[in-house]
Amino acid sequence: MSSATIWSLPLYVHVIGGTVGLLSGIVAVSAAKGERLHRIAGTAFFVGMLFMAGFGAYLAVPLQQWNNVIGGVFAFYLVSTAWMTVRRRPGTTGTFEIVAMLVAFAGAVGILILGFQALANPKAVPANAPIPAFFVLAGIAGLAAALDFKVILQGGISGVARTARHLWRMCVALFAASSSFYVQVFLRKVHMPAFLHHSPLLYIPIFAPLLLLPFWLIRVRFTNWYKNGAPAMGVAP
């Protein structure tokens, strides 16, 4: 087997995983939470995103694209912790949460360092990535680590807070998938009609998960939807 073939296999897995994650994520975030369709789509999203993020980080290492390495690891972290939130029994915690917190904290520090390096030398920024994006991602990773620390101190999480934790992590992970799709297809104008080249419609796929996130968080925390017996979100049966 040639080196080109070996290299292409992880790339194909990365692309297929991302496609499965993006499509199933759209279904999961739109479906009624806790219903069978949501659980099936959530499971497909979880598996697809693990492959996309894991192999994306792996492919970025030889290219020394450290921002993509950290981004892939962080996406892997998000879906893993979201999945574990609904799999672990309410009000319990363990080694997984401690390791996850350390991963998020390391990611925040790493992307913050890259951000300061980008400020010092803007011409060296990979793929002309916007410099503020480094600090936004560092802030999100730092917030995630802080919330992990809170859960560990409390000895676990339950009720509405448990559902909200699962929800925001899955939505941010979906945002990561849609962002990657946006960069690879829309910004490069691959197989796209000419009238879309400068259309604001191009921003819909990337920001849709973030627009849906407040809707579900408000519904979970400030309405009777959860109190009236709505099943827990996620992949758990």
C-alpha positions as CSV (number, residue, x, y, z in Angstrom):
1,M,0.0,0.0,0.0
2,S,1.5,3.4,-1.0
3,S,2.0,6.2,1.3
4,A,-0.5,8.3,-0.6
5,T,-3.1,5.6,0.0
6,I,-2.3,5.4,3.7
7,W,-2.6,9.1,4.0
8,S,-5.9,9.2,2.1
9,L,-7.6,6.7,4.4
10,P,-7.6,9.0,7.4
11,L,-8.7,11.9,5.2
12,Y,-11.7,9.9,3.9
13,V,-12.6,8.9,7.4
14,H,-12.4,12.5,8.5
15,V,-14.6,13.7,5.7
16,I,-17.2,10.9,6.1
17,G,-17.3,11.4,9.9
18,G,-17.8,15.2,9.4
19,T,-20.6,14.6,6.9
20,V,-22.4,12.2,9.1
21,G,-21.9,14.5,12.1
22,L,-23.2,17.5,10.3
23,L,-26.3,15.9,8.8
24,S,-27.2,14.0,12.0
25,G,-26.5,17.0,14.1
26,I,-29.0,19.1,12.2
27,V,-31.6,16.4,12.7
28,A,-30.7,16.0,16.4
29,V,-30.9,19.7,17.2
30,S,-34.2,20.1,15.3
31,A,-36.0,17.0,16.6
32,A,-38.0,16.8,19.8
33,K,-35.5,16.3,22.6
34,G,-35.5,12.8,24.2
35,E,-37.6,11.2,21.5
36,R,-36.4,8.2,19.5
37,L,-35.4,10.3,16.4
38,H,-33.4,12.6,18.6
39,R,-31.6,9.7,20.3
40,I,-30.8,8.0,17.0
41,A,-29.5,11.2,15.4
42,G,-27.6,12.1,18.6
43,T,-25.8,8.7,18.6
44,A,-24.9,9.2,14.9
45,F,-23.7,12.7,15.6
46,F,-21.6,11.5,18.5
47,V,-19.9,8.7,16.5
48,G,-19.4,10.9,13.4
49,M,-17.9,13.8,15.3
50,L,-15.5,11.5,17.1
51,F,-14.1,10.3,13.8
52,M,-14.1,13.8,12.3
53,A,-12.4,15.4,15.2
54,G,-10.0,12.6,16.0
55,F,-8.7,12.1,12.4
56,G,-8.8,15.9,11.8
57,A,-6.3,16.4,14.6
58,Y,-4.2,13.4,13.4
59,L,-4.0,14.8,9.9
60,A,-3.0,18.3,11.2
61,V,0.0,17.1,13.2
62,P,2.4,16.4,10.2
63,L,1.4,19.7,8.7
64,Q,2.1,21.4,12.0
65,Q,-1.3,23.1,11.9
66,W,-1.5,23.3,15.7
67,N,-4.6,25.4,15.7
68,N,-6.4,22.5,13.9
69,V,-4.8,20.0,16.2
70,I,-6.2,21.8,19.3
71,G,-9.5,22.5,17.5
72,G,-9.9,18.8,16.7
73,V,-9.1,17.7,20.2
74,F,-11.5,20.3,21.7
75,A,-14.3,19.1,19.4
76,F,-13.6,15.5,20.5
77,Y,-13.7,16.8,24.1
78,L,-17.1,18.5,23.6
79,V,-18.9,15.5,22.2
80,S,-17.3,13.1,24.7
81,T,-18.3,15.2,27.7
82,A,-21.8,15.9,26.3
83,W,-22.3,12.1,25.8
84,M,-20.9,11.2,29.2
85,T,-23.2,13.8,30.8
86,V,-26.3,11.9,29.8
87,R,-24.7,8.4,30.2
88,R,-23.4,8.9,33.7
89,R,-25.9,8.6,36.5
90,P,-27.1,12.0,37.8
91,G,-25.2,13.3,40.7
92,T,-22.1,11.3,40.1
93,T,-18.6,12.0,38.7
94,G,-15.3,10.2,38.2
95,T,-11.9,10.1,36.6
96,F,-13.3,10.9,33.1
97,E,-14.5,14.4,34.3
98,I,-11.0,15.2,35.8
99,V,-9.2,14.2,32.6
100,A,-11.7,16.1,30.5
101,M,-11.2,19.2,32.6
102,L,-7.4,19.0,32.2
103,V,-7.8,18.6,28.4
104,A,-10.1,21.6,28.2
105,F,-7.7,23.7,30.3
106,A,-4.7,22.6,28.2
107,G,-6.6,23.5,25.0
108,A,-7.4,26.9,26.4
109,V,-3.8,27.6,27.2
110,G,-2.5,26.2,23.9
111,I,-4.9,28.2,21.7
112,L,-4.2,31.4,23.8
113,I,-0.5,31.0,23.1
114,L,-1.3,30.6,19.4
115,G,-3.4,33.8,19.6
116,F,-0.6,35.8,21.0
117,Q,1.8,34.4,18.4
118,A,-0.7,35.5,15.7
119,L,-0.8,39.0,17.2
120,A,3.0,39.2,17.1
121,N,3.2,37.9,13.5
122,P,-0.2,38.1,11.6
123,K,1.4,37.0,8.3
124,A,2.1,33.6,9.8
125,V,-1.5,32.8,10.8
126,P,-2.5,29.5,9.2
127,A,-5.1,29.8,6.3
128,N,-5.5,33.5,7.1
129,A,-7.7,32.6,10.1
130,P,-9.1,35.6,11.9
131,I,-7.0,36.4,14.9
132,P,-9.9,37.1,17.3
133,A,-11.1,33.6,16.7
134,F,-8.1,32.3,18.7
135,F,-9.2,34.2,21.8
136,V,-12.9,33.3,21.4
137,L,-12.0,29.6,21.2
138,A,-9.6,30.0,24.2
139,G,-12.5,31.6,26.2
140,I,-14.9,28.8,25.3
141,A,-12.3,26.2,26.3
142,G,-11.6,28.0,29.5
143,L,-15.3,28.3,30.3
144,A,-15.8,24.6,29.6
145,A,-12.8,23.7,32.0
146,A,-14.3,25.9,34.7
147,L,-17.7,24.3,34.4
148,D,-16.0,20.9,34.6
149,F,-14.3,21.9,37.8
150,K,-17.6,23.1,39.2
151,V,-19.2,19.7,38.4
152,I,-16.3,17.9,40.0
153,L,-16.6,20.0,43.2
154,Q,-20.3,19.4,43.4
155,G,-19.8,15.6,43.0
156,G,-21.9,15.5,39.8
157,I,-24.8,17.2,38.1
158,S,-28.5,16.5,37.7
159,G,-31.9,17.9,36.6
160,V,-32.1,20.9,34.3
161,A,-28.4,21.7,34.7
162,R,-27.5,18.2,33.4
163,T,-29.7,18.7,30.3
164,A,-28.3,22.2,29.7
165,R,-24.7,20.9,30.0
166,H,-25.4,18.2,27.4
167,L,-27.2,20.7,25.1
168,W,-24.7,23.5,24.9
169,R,-21.7,21.1,24.3
170,M,-23.5,19.3,21.5
171,C,-24.5,22.6,19.9
172,V,-21.0,24.1,20.1
173,A,-19.6,20.8,18.6
174,L,-22.1,21.1,15.8
175,F,-20.9,24.7,15.3
176,A,-17.4,23.3,14.9
177,A,-18.6,20.9,12.2
178,S,-20.6,23.5,10.3
179,S,-17.6,25.9,10.6
180,S,-15.3,23.3,9.0
181,F,-17.8,22.7,6.2
182,Y,-18.2,26.4,5.7
183,V,-14.4,26.9,5.3
184,Q,-13.8,23.9,3.1
185,V,-16.8,24.5,0.7
186,F,-18.1,28.0,0.9
187,L,-15.0,30.1,1.4
188,R,-13.3,28.1,-1.4
189,K,-16.4,28.3,-3.5
190,V,-16.3,24.7,-4.4
191,H,-19.1,23.5,-6.7
192,M,-21.2,26.5,-5.8
193,P,-23.5,28.6,-8.0
194,A,-22.0,32.0,-8.8
195,F,-24.9,33.9,-7.2
196,L,-23.9,32.5,-3.8
197,H,-20.3,33.6,-3.9
198,H,-20.9,36.8,-2.0
199,S,-24.3,36.0,-0.5
200,P,-25.1,36.4,3.2
201,L,-26.9,33.0,2.9
202,L,-23.4,31.5,3.2
203,Y,-23.4,32.4,6.9
204,I,-26.6,30.5,7.7
205,P,-24.9,27.0,7.9
206,I,-22.2,28.2,10.3
207,F,-24.3,30.2,12.7
208,A,-27.5,28.1,12.8
209,P,-26.3,25.9,15.7
210,L,-25.5,29.0,17.8
211,L,-28.9,30.5,17.0
212,L,-30.7,27.4,18.0
213,L,-28.7,27.1,21.2
214,P,-30.4,30.0,23.1
215,F,-33.9,28.7,22.1
216,W,-33.3,25.3,23.7
217,L,-31.5,26.6,26.7
218,I,-34.4,29.0,27.4
219,R,-36.9,26.3,26.9
220,V,-35.0,23.9,29.3
221,R,-34.3,26.4,32.0
222,F,-37.2,28.9,32.0
223,T,-40.3,27.0,30.8
224,N,-42.3,24.0,32.1
225,W,-41.2,21.8,29.3
226,Y,-38.6,20.0,31.5
227,K,-40.7,20.1,34.6
228,N,-43.6,18.4,32.8
229,G,-41.6,15.3,32.3
230,A,-39.7,15.9,29.1
231,P,-37.1,13.1,28.8
232,A,-33.5,13.9,29.2
233,M,-31.7,14.9,26.0
234,G,-28.9,13.0,24.4
235,V,-28.0,9.5,23.3
236,A,-29.2,7.8,26.4
237,P,-32.2,5.5,26.0
